[in-house]
């Protein structure tokens, strides 16, 4: 009888050991699917600080901007396109005269979508479960992209500067849809309606080069979808974005509409 009891105890001990081994294996298996950043290892790693590529010239540089940074003319319907061209020419003339016209940025207002993704200053991307967060250095702006959630009804979205963004990974591409950008938030002076839809497709074209293909649809203003892209280069791991607080108590708009500075 003693030998039988001893044998049973051995069997119980063996079962416990096997159970622990299986549990550990399962835990390791789950852990292998999750990176240290808390995202699925199958998703491309876009975490880090990114700058526009090719880079903008220094603020006081006389060098022209690379052609890749040029604004693509939007396919606006009549009469919006002539008005947009006139405004662009007015801005160019004012810049040449040294009396630039005010912009949302110069007035310390958030850039909004899709301007925030133009990255005149660095951006940091954070990947966490269910979300990609964009932290823009300029004005310390924040944009949140919610992943794997049902598409909201555009009519239920409260208009904001960056709108409501939701998306998902499709293979190696992050597909993002944005609705609800305020109508007075204009990318490069381009008018739009409350029903504007912005679609982005983020994908790595090299280990540290990310391309954001953007399509804007707005039948009220656009004759066809407006298509362009932004490219970014990932900075080294020790690159840190800074706090950027805009203090515009000295900014004034002159009688001719140009931007001025108080001297008193």
N, C-alpha and C positions, 0 to 999 in steps of 0.2 A: 504493500500500500504506500509506503514511504517513497519507493522508487516511482510509482505512478504519479504521486503528487509533485515530486521533483520534476518529472518530465513535463507535467502540465505547466508548471511554473516557467520552465525553459521555453515552452511554446508561446506562453503569454509574453515573455520578455522579447522573444524573436519577433512577435507581431508588433510590439511597441516600437522596436528598432526599425522594422520595415516601414511602419507608418510614418515615423519621423523622417526616414529617408525620402519617402514619396512626397511628404509635405514640403521638405526642403527643395526637392526637385521642382515641384510645382511653383514654389516661390521664386526660384531662380528663373524658371521659364517665363513667368509673368514679368519679372524684372528685366529680362532680356528684351522685352518689347517696349520698355520705357527707358528713356535716356535720363541722364542726371538733371535735365531741364524739365522733366515731367511731361514730355511729349512722346508720341509714338516714334520709335526709331526708324520706321519706314518713311516718315516725313522728312523732306530735305531740311537741313539745318540752316535757318536764315537768321538765327540769333546773332546779335552784334551791332556795331555802329557802322553806318553806311553813309557815304557822301555821293553826291551826283557824279556821274562819269560820262564823258570826260568832265573834269572839274571846271567850275566857274573861274574866271580870272580874279585876281585879288581886287578888293574894293576900289583901290585907287590906280589900278593898272590901266594903261591905255591900249592894251591888247584887245582885239575883238574876241567875242565869245565864239567857241567852237560851233560849227554849223549844226552839230547834233543837239545843241541847246536852243536852237531857234524855234520860235512858236510856229506851229503848223496852222495855216489859215483854216478857219472853221467853215464847213459848208452851210453857212447860214442862208435862210430864205430871204427874198426881198420883202421889205426894204431894210432888213437888219444888216446884211453884209456891207452895203455902202456906208452905213453909219458906223460899223465896226472899223472899217478901213480908215475912215475919216478920224476916228478917235486914236487909232494907232499912229497915224501920221502926226496928229496933234501932239501926242506924247513924244515922238521922235524929235519934232521941232523944238519942243520945250526942253528936252534933255540937251540938245545941241546948243541952245541959248543959255544953258546953265540955270534954268528955272524949271525944274521938273514938276510935273503935276502930281498931286497926292495919290497915293495908292493905299489900300487897306494896311499894308505893312508899315508904311511911313506914318500912318495914323494910329499905329499900335493896336490894330484890330487883328483877330485870328485870320489866317489865310483861307481856311475852309477847303473843301474838296472841289477839284482835285489839286488845287495849288499847294496844299501842304505836302503832297508827294513829290513836288518839284524839287524839294531839298536844296534850297539856297543855303541852308546850314545843315549840319549833320542830323541824322535821324538814328534812333536806336530801336531795333525790333526785338521784342520779347515774345518767346513762345511758351505758353502755359496751357494746361489742359482746357480745351474749349475756347481758346482765345489767342489772337495775335494782337499785341499792343504796339502802337507806333508812338514813340516819344520823340517829338521834334525839339531840337535845341532852341530854335527861334521861338520866342515868346513862351517857351516851356509848354508847348501844346501837346495834347494827348488825343490819339485816335484809337478806338477799340474795334476790332473785327471779331464778331462772334461766330464760332465754328459749329457746323453740324446742327444747326437749329432750323426749325420751319421758317420759311419765308414769310415775313410779316405783310400785312395789307398796307400798301404804300399810303392809302388814305388815313391810316391810323397812326402814322409816324409824325411826331412833332418836329417841325423844321428846325434844324440847327446848322451850325457852320460846317460840320463834317458829315452831317446826315447820319443815317443808321446803316451800318455795314455788317453784312453776314456772308459767310463763305464756307468753303470746304476744299480739302486737298483732292485733286483728281490726278492720280499718278504723281508726277513731280511738279505739278502746277497748282498753285493756290488760286482758286477762282473766287473772286469777291464781287458782290453786288451792293451798290449803295443807292439808297433813296433818301428823300427828305432833306436835301440841301436847300437852305434859305435862298429865296429868289434874288436877294440883294447881294449874295455871295457870288462873285463872278471871276472865273478863271480868265485872266488876260482880257478883261473887259467884255467877255462873251456873255450875252444875255441867255437866260434859260427860264423854263417854266417850273412850276412846283412838281411836275410829273417827270422831270429829268431822271434818267437811269444811267448810272455809271457802272461799267463792268471792268474789272481788272483781272489780269492773269499774270501772276508773279511766277517767274521761273529762272533758275540759275542757268546762265549760258556759259559759265566758266566757274571754277570752284569759288571764287570771290567776286563774281560779277553777276548782278541780279538785274533782270529786265522786267519791267512792268508795262505790259501791253494794255492800253486803256481805250475803251470804246464808250462814247457818250451818245445816248439815244434820246431825242427830244423832238418829236414830230411837229410840235408847235413852232419851233424856231429853226430846226435843222432840216435841210432838204434830204439828207442821208446821214447815217451814223458818222460821227466825228472820231477818227482813229489816229492815235499817236502813241508814243512810248517814252518812258523814262528809264534810264539805266543808272545803276548805283555800283559803287565799289566798296567792299567791306574793308574796314580799317583793322589795324592790328589790335590784339586783345587788350592792350593797355591803353587804348584810346578812350578818353572819357569826354562825354558831352558836358557842357557847362550850363549853369542857370543863365537864362537870357530874359531879363526883365526890361520891358520897354517903358521908358519914361518920356512922355511927350508933352510935358507941361510947357515946353518952349516952342512947340510946333504950331504954326499958324498958316491959314490959307489966305493968300493975298487976294486983292480985288480981281486980278486977272485969272484967278483960279490956280495959280502956281503955289508951290510949297515954300514957306518961308520959316524963319526962326526968330523968336523974340530976342531982342538985344538988351532989353531993360531987366 
